[in-house]
Amino acid sequence: MIPSQMQKHRFEEIRVTALGSKEPTTVTLHKDWFDVLKELYERRHPGKTILITKARFMARHSGMTTYDQHIRCDFIAHAETVLINYLLSYNYPPKVLGISKAACVIIICYNYVQSLNETKHGDQLWIIGSKYEHLYKWQYPSLEERASSEEVNGAYSNVSLFLENEPLELIEQCQYASQTESPPELSDECKDEHPLSPEWVAWD
């Protein structure tokens, strides 16, 4: 029972639209994650070579030891982006979105929403509440989806830049730390590397 006629009328106008979830994208990752780090670094710093070894990076970021367990994995389209992209496709203005939990995103959904908001003026912004530090596999859109809107394409480009910056920051931290730290115990595959070789020298 709803005692207020105004509230009753408001709830009578509610329509529920169910959005189907997208199929996950299955991806086989590059077999050597350190090759990816080197490529990112050299692309950002043309003519320069990454100055840490794989062993040095793993010593500071031991989670990479489980990389081989996730070589083939599914990337999921998250509810926040599915909902916003649906609303954008029908030219709805920015809204406050009700979400069952904090946006999974320091890196992704939250960054995507903030990128969309950077193109807005005034008080009309997408609001998704708080964020938390967990990071999940996130499905990147198809070229067709990106081409559907300059606004959406720009936001996804910002997400790409953000994701590239994350490992680059970790590399820089390792290179900076190597100025004062002794080299870690080398892994078996790196036993032939001398700890005083140029790869251990920090680049400023």
VENDA-V175770 format. One record per residue. N is the residue number from 1. RES is the residue in one letter. OMEGA is omega in radians with two decimals (none if undefined). BURIAL is # if it has 16 or more other ideal C-beta (glycine too) atoms within 10 Angstrom, else .. Layout:
[[N | RES | OMEGA | BURIAL] [N | RES | OMEGA | BURIAL]]
This chain:
[[1 | M | 3.11 | .] [2 | I | -3.04 | .] [3 | P | -3.07 | .] [4 | S | 3.12 | .] [5 | Q | 3.12 | .] [6 | M | 3.11 | .] [7 | Q | 3.12 | .] [8 | K | -3.14 | .] [9 | H | -3.13 | .] [10 | R | -3.13 | .] [11 | F | 3.09 | .] [12 | E | -3.11 | .] [13 | E | -3.10 | .] [14 | I | 3.03 | .] [15 | R | -3.14 | .] [16 | V | 3.09 | .] [17 | T | -3.13 | .] [18 | A | 3.09 | .] [19 | L | 3.13 | .] [20 | G | 3.09 | .] [21 | S | 3.13 | .] [22 | K | 3.07 | .] [23 | E | 3.11 | .] [24 | P | 3.06 | .] [25 | T | 3.14 | #] [26 | T | -3.06 | .] [27 | V | 2.99 | .] [28 | T | -3.07 | .] [29 | L | 3.07 | .] [30 | H | -3.01 | .] [31 | K | -3.11 | .] [32 | D | -3.09 | .] [33 | W | -3.13 | #] [34 | F | 3.03 | #] [35 | D | 3.13 | .] [36 | V | 3.11 | .] [37 | L | -3.14 | #] [38 | K | 3.13 | #] [39 | E | 3.11 | .] [40 | L | -3.10 | #] [41 | Y | -3.08 | #] [42 | E | 3.06 | .] [43 | R | 3.13 | .] [44 | R | -3.12 | .] [45 | H | -3.09 | .] [46 | P | 3.11 | .] [47 | G | 3.13 | .] [48 | K | 3.14 | .] [49 | T | 3.11 | .] [50 | I | -2.99 | #] [51 | L | 2.99 | #] [52 | I | 3.09 | #] [53 | T | 3.07 | #] [54 | K | 3.14 | #] [55 | A | 3.12 | #] [56 | R | -3.13 | #] [57 | F | -3.12 | #] [58 | M | 3.13 | #] [59 | A | -3.13 | #] [60 | R | -3.09 | .] [61 | H | -3.01 | .] [62 | S | 3.12 | .] [63 | G | 3.14 | .] [64 | M | 3.13 | .] [65 | T | -3.14 | .] [66 | T | -3.07 | .] [67 | Y | -3.07 | .] [68 | D | 3.13 | .] [69 | Q | -3.06 | .] [70 | H | -3.12 | .] [71 | I | 3.10 | .] [72 | R | -3.04 | .] [73 | C | -3.12 | .] [74 | D | 3.07 | .] [75 | F | -2.95 | .] [76 | I | 2.99 | #] [77 | A | -3.05 | #] [78 | H | -3.01 | #] [79 | A | -3.10 | #] [80 | E | -3.10 | #] [81 | T | 3.10 | #] [82 | V | -3.12 | #] [83 | L | -3.13 | #] [84 | I | -3.14 | #] [85 | N | 3.07 | #] [86 | Y | -3.13 | .] [87 | L | 3.10 | #] [88 | L | -3.12 | #] [89 | S | 3.09 | .] [90 | Y | 3.06 | .] [91 | N | 3.03 | .] [92 | Y | 3.07 | .] [93 | P | 3.11 | .] [94 | P | -3.08 | #] [95 | K | 2.88 | .] [96 | V | -3.07 | .] [97 | L | 3.06 | #] [98 | G | -3.08 | .] [99 | I | -3.00 | #] [100 | S | 3.11 | .] [101 | K | -3.12 | .] [102 | A | -3.10 | .] [103 | A | -2.96 | #] [104 | C | -2.84 | #] [105 | V | -3.14 | #] [106 | I | -3.01 | .] [107 | I | -2.88 | #] [108 | I | -3.07 | #] [109 | C | -3.12 | #] [110 | Y | 3.11 | #] [111 | N | 3.11 | #] [112 | Y | -3.13 | #] [113 | V | 3.13 | #] [114 | Q | 3.11 | #] [115 | S | 3.06 | #] [116 | L | -3.10 | #] [117 | N | -3.14 | .] [118 | E | 3.13 | .] [119 | T | -3.07 | .] [120 | K | 3.11 | .] [121 | H | 3.13 | .] [122 | G | -3.02 | .] [123 | D | -3.09 | .] [124 | Q | -3.14 | .] [125 | L | 3.00 | #] [126 | W | -3.13 | #] [127 | I | -3.14 | .] [128 | I | 3.09 | #] [129 | G | -3.02 | .] [130 | S | 3.10 | .] [131 | K | 3.04 | #] [132 | Y | -2.83 | .] [133 | E | -3.10 | .] [134 | H | 3.13 | .] [135 | L | -3.13 | .] [136 | Y | 3.06 | .] [137 | K | -2.96 | .] [138 | W | -3.07 | #] [139 | Q | 3.07 | #] [140 | Y | -3.04 | .] [141 | P | 3.05 | #] [142 | S | 3.10 | .] [143 | L | 3.12 | .] [144 | E | 3.13 | .] [145 | E | 3.14 | #] [146 | R | -3.10 | #] [147 | A | -3.08 | .] [148 | S | -3.08 | .] [149 | S | 3.08 | #] [150 | E | 3.13 | .] [151 | E | 3.14 | .] [152 | V | -3.14 | #] [153 | N | 3.12 | .] [154 | G | 3.13 | .] [155 | A | 3.11 | #] [156 | Y | 3.08 | #] [157 | S | 3.09 | .] [158 | N | 3.08 | #] [159 | V | 3.13 | #] [160 | S | 3.14 | .] [161 | L | 3.14 | .] [162 | F | -3.12 | #] [163 | L | 3.08 | #] [164 | E | -3.10 | .] [165 | N | -3.08 | .] [166 | E | 3.13 | .] [167 | P | 3.11 | #] [168 | L | 3.09 | .] [169 | E | 3.10 | .] [170 | L | 3.10 | #] [171 | I | -3.13 | #] [172 | E | 3.11 | .] [173 | Q | 3.13 | .] [174 | C | -3.12 | #] [175 | Q | 3.11 | #] [176 | Y | -3.11 | .] [177 | A | -3.08 | .] [178 | S | 3.08 | #] [179 | Q | -3.05 | .] [180 | T | -3.10 | .] [181 | E | 2.99 | .] [182 | S | 3.13 | .] [183 | P | 3.11 | #] [184 | P | 3.05 | #] [185 | E | -3.07 | .] [186 | L | 3.06 | #] [187 | S | -3.09 | .] [188 | D | -3.07 | .] [189 | E | -3.10 | .] [190 | C | -3.06 | #] [191 | K | -3.09 | .] [192 | D | 3.12 | .] [193 | E | 3.10 | #] [194 | H | -3.08 | .] [195 | P | 3.12 | .] [196 | L | 3.09 | .] [197 | S | -3.11 | .] [198 | P | -3.12 | .] [199 | E | -3.12 | #] [200 | W | -3.09 | #] [201 | V | 3.14 | .] [202 | A | 3.08 | .] [203 | W | -3.10 | .] [204 | D | none | .]]
